[in-house]
Each structure stands twice: as structure tokens, then as C-alpha cells.
Amino acid sequence: MAEFPLVSICIPTYNRAGMVGKAIDSALSQSYPNIEVLVVDNASQDNIESVIVGYHDPRLKFFQNKKNLGIFGNFNRCIELSKGKYIHILHSDDYIDSDFTKTCVDFMESHPGVMMTFGSAWYLSDNEQSKIAVSDHDIIYSAPDGFRKILETGNMIICPSVMMKREVYDSVGLYSCEYPYAGDLYQWLKISRSFDFAFVANATLFYRQGDHSESFQLLQKTPIGYVDFYKIYSRIIDELGDDVASYRRELNIAIRSDMHACINAGRWESDRMKSFSPLVFLGFALILWTLIRPDSNKVRINKFLDFIVIIFYIGFSFLLLGVRSCLRMLL
């Protein structure tokens, strides 16, 4: 095995006894020979042990946290327990193609300057199956151009498809637990400022989405995800310091995109969000708006128009609240 660097396929899991088996099977079925598979349970209430006892593969190791560490706290626990030169954190509700590991390792071994890869994915839900891919060919993003690209595209990196060299974590640190929804976005922004990364087209993940997803719960049912975006952009701006002007265009694009996501969440209040007033999301949109620093007349005009839109919907929401209150009193 000396010629094949050890790869740690880490599977953090929480209350996924009914789904984690697919992730484990795909990890153990990799064509790449030198792997360890770590399943790290985040203090689940289900009977995941009954799933694990069915495996008799020495490459599989099982760990249980005494308390729930949160999504990214459990990611960090996986990294601490792993021994590989390369680390792949595979979500317990997803699974990978049999050549996934080999494809990523071969790419990084032949491109030693690339420190992280991510792949394409088949998006799987109850009513949809579609391909998600940046391109049909491999792309290397050199630092700091990759940093700019992530800001421009709104994070094109599919988290469970990421494979990382251990030395990157040693350099930039583990995942921040300050951002329960978007800790991965902050990690990619940290890494891409200093290290080259790549999209590897033939590294295929099968990405299952739905109510079981913790990130889905945080973004689709609470405002937490939108709070994360504001905090992350504020922190990145502070970290850039005097260099912030060099990235102002990309920062404005990223902030404005998430600001409009907040506006839409407030406008189209769905059943999933019914426990939160639209004003909450419109308020976050206004807070994000304050981070935009125009670098051209076009951006100044757009910022002014965005303010008008936000204020209009805030006023409209207050009007709706008043109408609803009156109707309750009458009925």
C-alpha cells in the first residue's frame, strides 16, 4: 500500500440509521485500495449501532460522541480521528461513485499544487433527479482567483464532494462552529485565498436532499442561514483589511445575491417559514444591504433601488399584519 497514500473517508452522522448504510457501502466499495472509513455518530437517538454491527470490514471504524457537537463540530471530530494524507467528509445521507476516491487522489497526485478538490453531483430528491456540475471538464482555480470565483458564484462547491490534503487543515484550521449553516462556505473562502483547488468532473457524488438534511432545516425552516451569511461577509471584510478594495466587486456580488435571497424569503412566506414573520427576513436583507460598498455608479444605483424594494416590502408586510389583526378582531 506504500505507493497509495491513505485516504480517510469520514462519515459524520446524526439520526440517520436508516440512510447511513448507503454511504458506508459506497465508501467500502471504492476501487482505490488504501482507505479507512470512519463513521462518527453525533450523539444520535436512533439505533445506529444495529447498522454498524452488520459490517465486518477492518477498514471501518465507529465512534460516538458523548454529546452533540453540531454539524461542523462533528466534522472537526472526524478530522481529529482520521489518519489519512487525504480527508473526504462524506455526509451520511449521500453516497459516492466507486471510482470517486481514485479519481480525486490521482488528480491531486498529478497536480501537487492543488490542495483540495470537489466534484459533480447527481441531485436526488423525491420529485427530481438532476446533474449538478461546474463544467464537463476539470478546472483548476488558482489562489486567489478561486476566492473571487466562490464569491461571484455563491459557493459552487458541493460540500460532501470535497477531498482535502491534511496539511490544509493544519494551515488554515478546522471548521468554524460559529456558523451552523454556512461553516463550509467560510472554510472554502479561507482556503481559496491561499491555496489552489480544483473541480474534478468525473468525481461523482449522489446528493440526497429533503427534510432529513440538517442544512435544509437550518436554511428552509429558520433564519439561521441568513444570519451566517452576514456574519461571514463581515468577518471576511475585516480579515482582508487594506486588501478589501481588491475584492470589492466580488464581495458586492455575493452580498447582493444573499440579500435578494432574504427578500424572497420574506416575500414568499411559505408554510415552512410560517413560524417567522416576513419582517425577520426583510430585516436581515436590510442588514446585508449595509455591507454593500459601491465601486461604480451602476452599483450605487442598484443599491438605492434595492433599498426602495426592501422598504416597500417592509411596509407591505406591516400592512398585511394590520389587515390580519383586524380580521381576527372581526371574526
Buried (B, 14 or more C-beta within 10 A) or exposed (E): EEEBBBBBBBBBBBBBBEBBBBBBEBBBEBEBEBBBBBBBBBEBEBEBEEBBEEBEEEBBBBBBBEEBBBBBBBBBBBBEBBEBBBBBBBBBBBBBBEBBBBBBBBBBEEBEEBBBBBBBBBBBEEEEEEEBBBEEEBEBBBBBEBBBBBBBBEBBBBBBBBBBBBEBBEEBEBBBBEBBBBBBBBBBBBBBBBBBBBBBBBBBBBBBBEEBBBBBBBBBBBBBBBBBBBBBBBBBBEEBEEEBEEBBBBBBBBBBBBBBBBBEBBBEBEEBBEEBBBBBBBBBBBBBBEBBBBEEEEBEEBBEEBBEBBEEBBEBBEEBEEEEEEEEEEE
